[in-house]
């Protein structure tokens, strides 16, 4: 049985005061929710604050990017070893905003994935298509290409050390959300692609949905059989919304158990 995961992606938001208020609201609310996993992926400057505040809680620490290089003359880079120093468990790699705004190719994403698993971080590997690609019937091909780049660099077995997040680019920050059935279809395709080579790995693979997930739609999305939680953007910055989404993950888990 896969355990649901809800991970908040704060993106380039926050300050010391608002971060503290958010975490101090979220931590006690999630403490009793034992049947799912939770994380927040914070901007680099706030890792120390988040590490300190989250200590002893059931909310894991993550961040939103990692340098593909281990160290050296790479101005502005943050290595996987540095993230480990701050107690990070998760790191997002290949988010569509990194691919589009910063020009990260599938190959660069694969190198970042490799750097993360080398240092025993859990990559949250983002895959997904643009609206033009969906309307052209290319969703499956795009997602396959993005997955295959990582498998080519790191091996199929490496997927067993990651979380995959399906994030349709057309639904990120737009207010548009894939229907539960649309999300399920792509999640099932991802799992089937992995299962063609390794059924056990596919059965254990946690696949999140990301793309304008809110308290109002989380329960319906998480009830889908191949949707194992969410990578939450804007809603993770509002304590009440994020807590409600996490509760929806526990509720979905109860439905599955029943």
C-alpha angles and dihedrals in degrees: 000000000000117000117230118245127201114190124182118217107201091185113193095336138108144057133217095270099044092042091054093048092048095049094044089055096045101044100062092040093055096041094089094044099093103159098073138044125243136196142168122213107207134186114271097253091060099050094102093049093047093044090054095044096045095048110126094011130112091242113100125215123241140157138216106245144006134202116251090223125078095223146305136088098358104123112213095012123131114205129216090244090058090052090051088053088062094049097255117168101177135039127185114228128184099013109174090243089058091047095048107030096036100031098239111173126210087258093054090048090052091052090050090049089052092050091052097051091043087064094040096252117143110240117215096211112205121209131169149125135254122243091257091052092049092049089050091053093248100123095108094044093050094048091046091051092051092048094044092055089060094043091050092052100037109017131252091272089063089070086070088068096053145063118231121216118198106208116173102212091219090062100048112108092339099101088240116117131191110247115251087254093052091049092046092051093056094041090052090049091052092049092047092051091054092041091058086070103026122010096187093051090049093050091053097042114115111219118188129197119225128180122099095333110176138171088261096060104023098093093053092047095046092049090068110105096236098038107096100181137300147284100220124204123176095005090061089068092063111070096209092049095047093047091050091051090051090050088051089056090054090047091051089051090053090052091052092047091050 
